Amino acid sequence: MSDVFISYSRKNSDFVHKLDDALANAKRDVWVDWADIGRGQDWWHEIELGVDSSDTALIIVSENWLVSEICQRELEYIRQQNKRVFPII
């Protein structure tokens, strides 16, 4: 089980890579798409599994995240699963 699932816009990847490194240094198990979705896998199913296996969702709120249909779909699924949500603006 992961400690944290990260939802973000790819346009914020630089920040998320730094956040992922900081969380890893703090011994937190992070679910993030580039590390946890393999090539050829059903990406949405893998996202669902990532949310399901995480205690908390970190939402990297940016203008790009707000207008992303996929990010909004992730948030909807996160909320349906009653996960703890922490927005980072």
C-alpha positions in Angstrom: 0.0 0.0 0.0 1.2 3.5 -0.9 1.2 6.4 1.5 0.4 8.9 -1.2 -1.2 9.1 -4.6 -0.2 12.2 -6.6 -2.6 13.8 -9.1 -1.0 16.5 -11.2 -0.9 18.0 -14.7 2.1 16.8 -16.7 2.9 20.5 -17.2 3.8 20.5 -13.6 6.1 17.5 -13.8 9.3 19.3 -12.6 7.6 20.2 -9.3 6.2 16.7 -8.9 9.6 15.1 -9.5 11.0 17.3 -6.7 8.1 16.5 -4.4 8.4 12.7 -5.2 12.1 12.9 -4.3 11.4 14.7 -1.0 8.7 12.2 0.0 11.0 9.3 -0.9 13.7 10.8 1.3 11.2 11.0 4.1 10.6 7.3 3.6 7.1 7.7 2.1 5.8 5.3 -0.5 4.5 7.4 -3.4 2.3 6.3 -6.2 3.0 8.4 -9.3 2.2 7.6 -12.9 5.7 7.6 -14.4 6.9 5.0 -11.9 3.8 2.9 -11.5 2.2 2.6 -14.9 4.1 0.3 -17.3 4.0 0.5 -21.0 1.1 -1.3 -22.6 -1.0 -1.3 -19.4 -4.5 0.0 -19.1 -3.6 3.4 -17.7 -7.0 4.2 -16.2 -7.1 0.8 -14.4 -3.7 1.4 -13.0 -4.7 4.8 -11.8 -7.7 3.2 -10.0 -5.4 0.7 -8.4 -3.1 3.5 -7.4 -5.9 5.4 -5.7 -7.3 2.3 -4.1 -3.9 1.3 -2.7 -3.1 4.7 -1.2 -4.0 6.3 2.1 -3.9 9.9 0.8 -4.2 11.8 -2.4 -2.0 14.9 -3.0 -3.6 17.1 -5.6 -1.2 19.5 -7.3 -3.6 22.3 -8.1 -2.6 24.5 -11.0 -4.4 26.1 -13.8 -3.4 23.2 -16.0 -4.7 20.7 -13.5 -8.0 22.5 -13.2 -8.8 22.3 -16.9 -7.5 18.7 -17.4 -10.4 16.2 -17.9 -8.2 13.4 -16.8 -7.2 15.2 -13.5 -10.9 15.9 -12.8 -11.7 12.2 -13.5 -9.0 11.3 -11.0 -10.4 13.6 -8.4 -13.9 12.2 -8.9 -12.6 8.7 -8.4 -10.5 9.7 -5.4 -13.7 11.2 -3.8 -15.8 8.2 -4.6 -13.2 6.1 -2.7 -13.4 8.5 0.3 -9.7 9.1 0.3 -8.1 11.8 2.4 -7.2 14.7 0.0 -4.6 17.4 0.4 -4.5 20.1 -2.2 -1.1 21.7 -2.9 -1.5 25.1 -4.6 
